[in-house]
């Protein structure tokens, strides 16, 4: 059994981005990422801080817009509009979830597709569907990069994704399909989940429920990817997979923390670099 080291792979990705940023800076271009955070959700604050740290590491300019929870939709859209028009900002990220009363979809649609480094805008989502895209969504793309790094080939494999959110489950299934996997998507209405999951060569859990995937749901020698970021009964960060009981059955497994999370951020850095290059006509 191999524990996939997302931290190591993500550091290598960020080192590559850093090198490219140095070259871009020599051409007078410093990639800029704007991060919008509305309200005071502690988990969102941690994610935003980690993204800012990664920006510093690779040499981006990052600008944080921390807005109060009572920010109106109009105020938020006005900020997005200003950022869309700034030449020094190449990527715009609005940390989700937004406080109640704000329309996430409207905010996502307001971000210029060229600056949509999360790849959530419907124009980018559509382009991913047909395999002709500039940006891939950070979490699924980070997972694919991790699989590649460990020489895990999904071609012809049975891959099961538990979860069908627009940000993780659905695009994850699409990226696996692009690489010729046979993909099954499960969700809260799925019957016989245990039976389906235990037939998976590659099992991706994106459910949001601590230790949801148990040993009896995992095939011998499966590759298990844990997207979940939950708190266990002691308040400790844990994934969707019951890691201790599942790990010995797997050929590969990602830990939480140190698996998918760092890859998500590394992919965000890649996307922002690409946005800066595209917007400046640099190949
Ligand atoms: P989400 O929008 O809440 O989606 C959860 C999915 O799980 C839904 O499709 C839901 O089905 C399904 N589900 C819930 N209960 C189920 C059950 N009993 N059986 C089968 N399926 C069930 O969550 P998300 O945004 O995709 O995030 C999932 C997890 O990943 C969360 O823990 C989140 O914090 C984490 N996450 C981590 C990263 C990272 O970088 N590591 C990035 C993003 C998210 P329905 O559609 O039928 O409701």
Boltz pocket constraint, residues with backbone or C-beta under 6 A from the ligand:
constraints:
  - pocket:
      binder: B
      contacts: [[A, 139], [A, 162], [A, 163], [A, 164], [A, 165], [A, 166], [A, 167], [A, 168], [A, 169], [A, 186], [A, 187], [A, 188], [A, 189], [A, 190], [A, 193], [A, 205], [A, 206], [A, 207], [A, 208], [A, 209], [A, 226], [A, 227], [A, 228], [A, 229], [A, 230], [A, 260], [A, 261], [A, 262], [A, 264]]
      max_distance: 6.0
